[in-house]
Amino acid sequence: MMRWETHMHTAEGSACGKASAAEMAAACKAAGYDGMIVTDHFWHGNTAVNRDLPWEEWARQFCLGYEHAKAAGEQIGLRVCFGWEYTWEGNDFLTYGFSPEWLIAHPETVTLAPLDYFRMIRGEGGCIVHAHPFRIAHYVPYLKLLPDKVDAVETYNRGNYEEIDNERAVWYAESYGLLQTSGSDAHAPGAFGGGILTEADIRSSKDYADAVLQGKIAGLIRPDINRG
């Protein structure tokens, strides 16, 4: 059984990231994980990359968090996959299933209307997971629940300040028969504590998307919240 971190950020890609990708990879390995998926904040969210750059240069810089984490992971025996966190008016949606090369070739990911974006991602075999759907924060003007537009719900997020946010996410997923995932939403080395268990041989973002879509998540890592 493998332990995977499914939601984490690096200083290279996320303006709110507190540590480099290499530091985050080392911390993830030390926390007992076999793999992690880098999900830095995308164009519409709290990205660390200058949006004035031409698309290809922006995308290449955005992928550096993943690239650096992958290089570090190869040295310490940690599998690293690529994803991103798409933001729609403060609501976040984790995107899995694609490579950096695919992203670079698809500048429309930042110009499509959100519902068209969801349709394209899912239509091309990707997976959309609604991250922390009930988090109340200054950057979330109102909640958006889209049960027919997503593939799964993140029902445990270590970054939530209130446990009721996770409990409501479980209610939401169960009410609509949606698949469930878990993630740390780690922005710093000491923040790992969510994730999933699986027997699937995940080696790419597409492998993880398929594992979610095919119901190959064997369990969720949901430790008690520790804000320390």
SETOR-964099 format. One record per residue (C-alpha): residue number from 1; residue in three letters; z, y, x. Coordinates in nm, 3 decimals. Each point is the difference from the previous one (the first is absolute). Layout:
REM residues N
- num,residu,up,north,east
- NUM,Ala,Z,Y,X
...
***
This chain:
REM residues 228
- num,residu,up,north,east
- 1,Met,0.000,0.000,0.000
- 2,Met,-0.100,0.338,0.144
- 3,Arg,0.180,0.329,-0.051
- 4,Trp,-0.229,0.300,-0.048
- 5,Glu,0.074,0.369,-0.017
- 6,Thr,-0.251,0.146,-0.246
- 7,His,0.077,0.373,-0.001
- 8,Met,0.075,0.209,0.309
- 9,His,-0.101,0.320,0.175
- 10,Thr,-0.072,0.122,0.351
- 11,Ala,0.022,0.343,0.159
- 12,Glu,-0.369,-0.024,0.088
- 13,Gly,-0.113,-0.013,-0.363
- 14,Ser,0.282,0.137,-0.215
- 15,Ala,0.147,0.348,0.035
- 16,Cys,0.335,-0.144,-0.112
- 17,Gly,-0.012,-0.284,0.254
- 18,Lys,0.296,0.014,0.238
- 19,Ala,-0.119,-0.240,0.272
- 20,Ser,-0.317,-0.113,0.173
- 21,Ala,-0.191,-0.304,-0.117
- 22,Ala,0.108,-0.195,0.309
- 23,Glu,0.367,0.082,-0.068
- 24,Met,-0.036,-0.104,-0.364
- 25,Ala,-0.166,-0.328,0.098
- 26,Ala,0.282,-0.080,0.241
- 27,Ala,0.262,0.080,-0.264
- 28,Cys,-0.179,-0.210,-0.260
- 29,Lys,-0.010,-0.299,0.235
- 30,Ala,0.368,0.049,0.088
- 31,Ala,0.083,0.004,-0.373
- 32,Gly,-0.137,-0.354,-0.031
- 33,Tyr,-0.347,0.054,-0.143
- 34,Asp,-0.309,-0.200,0.093
- 35,Gly,-0.244,0.271,-0.105
- 36,Met,-0.031,0.349,-0.139
- 37,Ile,-0.258,0.211,-0.178
- 38,Val,-0.038,0.361,0.110
- 39,Thr,-0.034,0.215,-0.312
- 40,Asp,-0.010,0.359,0.119
- 41,His,-0.036,0.285,-0.247
- 42,Phe,-0.367,0.048,-0.084
- 43,Trp,-0.207,0.318,-0.034
- 44,His,0.155,0.112,-0.330
- 45,Gly,0.357,-0.057,0.117
- 46,Asn,0.225,0.094,0.290
- 47,Thr,-0.251,-0.079,0.272
- 48,Ala,0.059,0.101,0.361
- 49,Val,-0.373,0.042,0.063
- 50,Asn,-0.178,0.336,-0.031
- 51,Arg,-0.216,-0.007,-0.315
- 52,Asp,-0.235,0.258,0.154
- 53,Leu,-0.142,-0.266,0.229
- 54,Pro,-0.337,-0.159,-0.084
- 55,Trp,0.051,-0.315,-0.205
- 56,Glu,-0.072,-0.255,0.271
- 57,Glu,0.231,0.170,0.250
- 58,Trp,0.270,0.037,-0.265
- 59,Ala,-0.023,-0.367,-0.092
- 60,Arg,0.009,-0.116,0.362
- 61,Gln,0.309,0.208,0.070
- 62,Phe,0.160,-0.122,-0.323
- 63,Cys,-0.045,-0.359,0.116
- 64,Leu,0.177,0.059,0.332
- 65,Gly,0.338,-0.100,-0.144
- 66,Tyr,-0.144,-0.340,-0.088
- 67,Glu,-0.188,-0.032,0.330
- 68,His,0.306,0.082,0.209
- 69,Ala,0.225,-0.228,-0.205
- 70,Lys,-0.250,-0.283,0.029
- 71,Ala,-0.017,0.037,0.378
- 72,Ala,0.379,-0.003,0.021
- 73,Gly,0.022,-0.294,-0.237
- 74,Glu,-0.231,-0.208,0.215
- 75,Gln,0.246,0.040,0.287
- 76,Ile,0.308,-0.107,-0.197
- 77,Gly,-0.136,-0.258,-0.245
- 78,Leu,-0.016,0.217,-0.314
- 79,Arg,-0.304,-0.015,-0.226
- 80,Val,-0.114,0.345,-0.114
- 81,Cys,-0.238,0.079,-0.285
- 82,Phe,-0.153,0.321,-0.137
- 83,Gly,0.054,0.175,-0.329
- 84,Trp,0.074,0.347,-0.130
- 85,Glu,0.201,0.184,-0.265
- 86,Tyr,-0.219,0.192,-0.242
- 87,Thr,0.168,0.288,-0.184
- 88,Trp,-0.088,0.138,-0.341
- 89,Glu,0.211,0.303,-0.090
- 90,Gly,0.306,-0.139,0.173
- 91,Asn,-0.043,-0.357,-0.125
- 92,Asp,-0.076,-0.252,0.274
- 93,Phe,-0.225,-0.305,-0.003
- 94,Leu,-0.018,-0.241,0.292
- 95,Thr,-0.352,-0.113,0.083
- 96,Tyr,-0.071,-0.332,0.172
- 97,Gly,-0.305,-0.208,0.079
- 98,Phe,-0.207,0.207,0.239
- 99,Ser,-0.051,0.066,0.369
- 100,Pro,-0.010,0.334,0.181
- 101,Glu,-0.376,-0.047,0.032
- 102,Trp,-0.032,-0.031,-0.377
- 103,Leu,0.202,0.318,-0.050
- 104,Ile,-0.207,0.196,0.250
- 105,Ala,-0.315,-0.107,-0.186
- 106,His,0.137,0.118,-0.337
- 107,Pro,0.069,0.375,-0.002
- 108,Glu,-0.010,-0.013,-0.379
- 109,Thr,0.355,-0.135,0.010
- 110,Val,0.113,0.364,0.020
- 111,Thr,-0.247,0.153,-0.246
- 112,Leu,0.005,-0.247,-0.288
- 113,Ala,0.217,0.078,-0.300
- 114,Pro,0.313,-0.218,0.011
- 115,Leu,-0.105,-0.240,-0.277
- 116,Asp,-0.340,-0.041,0.164
- 117,Tyr,0.176,-0.064,0.331
- 118,Phe,0.209,-0.278,-0.156
- 119,Arg,-0.312,-0.149,-0.158
- 120,Met,-0.188,0.000,0.332
- 121,Ile,0.286,-0.152,0.200
- 122,Arg,0.060,-0.280,-0.246
- 123,Gly,-0.373,-0.054,-0.054
- 124,Glu,-0.050,-0.063,0.372
- 125,Gly,0.275,-0.260,0.019
- 126,Gly,0.287,0.225,0.101
- 127,Cys,0.346,0.015,-0.148
- 128,Ile,0.193,0.297,-0.144
- 129,Val,0.380,-0.017,-0.008
- 130,His,0.190,0.275,-0.179
- 131,Ala,0.266,0.108,0.250
- 132,His,0.349,0.101,-0.122
- 133,Pro,-0.134,0.090,-0.349
- 134,Phe,0.329,0.146,-0.128
- 135,Arg,0.105,0.208,0.300
- 136,Ile,0.106,0.349,-0.100
- 137,Ala,-0.057,0.253,0.279
- 138,His,-0.093,0.363,0.049
- 139,Tyr,-0.358,-0.098,0.081
- 140,Val,-0.048,-0.205,-0.321
- 141,Pro,-0.067,0.241,-0.290
- 142,Tyr,-0.022,-0.288,-0.248
- 143,Leu,-0.029,-0.377,0.004
- 144,Lys,-0.331,-0.178,-0.057
- 145,Leu,0.009,-0.358,-0.126
- 146,Leu,-0.337,-0.173,0.007
- 147,Pro,0.056,-0.370,-0.074
- 148,Asp,-0.369,-0.071,-0.055
- 149,Lys,-0.110,0.178,0.318
- 150,Val,0.221,-0.174,0.258
- 151,Asp,0.040,-0.358,0.119
- 152,Ala,0.372,-0.004,0.075
- 153,Val,0.318,0.206,0.001
- 154,Glu,0.233,0.059,0.293
- 155,Thr,0.321,-0.103,-0.176
- 156,Tyr,0.225,0.042,0.303
- 157,Asn,-0.034,0.301,0.227
- 158,Arg,0.274,0.054,0.256
- 159,Gly,-0.083,0.371,0.008
- 160,Asn,0.105,0.056,-0.360
- 161,Tyr,0.321,0.200,-0.023
- 162,Glu,0.118,-0.165,-0.319
- 163,Glu,0.003,-0.374,-0.074
- 164,Ile,-0.099,0.077,-0.359
- 165,Asp,-0.342,0.107,0.132
- 166,Asn,-0.054,-0.359,0.113
- 167,Glu,0.145,-0.143,-0.321
- 168,Arg,-0.241,0.208,-0.206
- 169,Ala,-0.288,-0.120,0.216
- 170,Val,0.096,-0.362,-0.075
- 171,Trp,0.011,0.082,-0.373
- 172,Tyr,-0.343,0.161,0.025
- 173,Ala,-0.158,-0.294,0.182
- 174,Glu,0.154,-0.257,-0.233
- 175,Ser,-0.094,0.198,-0.311
- 176,Tyr,-0.368,0.000,0.094
- 177,Gly,-0.018,-0.332,0.182
- 178,Leu,-0.080,0.164,0.331
- 179,Leu,0.047,-0.165,0.339
- 180,Gln,0.293,0.120,0.210
- 181,Thr,0.034,0.099,0.366
- 182,Ser,0.271,0.151,0.218
- 183,Gly,-0.006,0.238,0.294
- 184,Ser,0.231,0.194,0.227
- 185,Asp,-0.196,0.327,-0.012
- 186,Ala,0.130,0.038,0.354
- 187,His,-0.052,0.336,0.170
- 188,Ala,0.243,-0.067,0.286
- 189,Pro,0.093,-0.304,0.211
- 190,Gly,0.328,-0.066,-0.179
- 191,Ala,-0.148,0.002,-0.350
- 192,Phe,-0.144,-0.352,-0.029
- 193,Gly,0.142,-0.212,-0.280
- 194,Gly,-0.263,-0.086,-0.260
- 195,Gly,-0.312,-0.213,0.003
- 196,Ile,-0.135,-0.330,-0.120
- 197,Leu,0.013,-0.370,0.086
- 198,Thr,-0.318,-0.204,0.005
- 199,Glu,-0.146,-0.319,0.134
- 200,Ala,-0.347,0.157,0.007
- 201,Asp,-0.154,0.034,0.347
- 202,Ile,-0.039,0.378,-0.007
- 203,Arg,-0.200,0.144,0.285
- 204,Ser,-0.178,0.292,-0.167
- 205,Ser,0.047,0.248,-0.280
- 206,Lys,-0.247,-0.203,-0.207
- 207,Asp,0.218,-0.308,0.049
- 208,Tyr,0.298,0.190,-0.135
- 209,Ala,-0.194,0.139,-0.297
- 210,Asp,-0.115,-0.353,-0.083
- 211,Ala,0.357,-0.132,0.032
- 212,Val,0.119,0.254,-0.256
- 213,Leu,-0.291,-0.050,-0.238
- 214,Gln,0.023,-0.378,0.020
- 215,Gly,0.375,-0.009,-0.058
- 216,Lys,0.085,-0.123,0.349
- 217,Ile,0.308,0.219,0.037
- 218,Ala,0.280,-0.256,0.023
- 219,Gly,0.287,0.246,-0.022
- 220,Leu,0.110,0.361,0.036
- 221,Ile,0.236,0.131,0.266
- 222,Arg,0.247,0.211,-0.198
- 223,Pro,0.318,0.065,0.199
- 224,Asp,0.264,0.240,-0.125
- 225,Ile,-0.097,0.359,0.055
- 226,Asn,0.155,0.142,0.314
- 227,Arg,-0.047,0.371,0.042
- 228,Gly,0.181,0.006,0.335
***
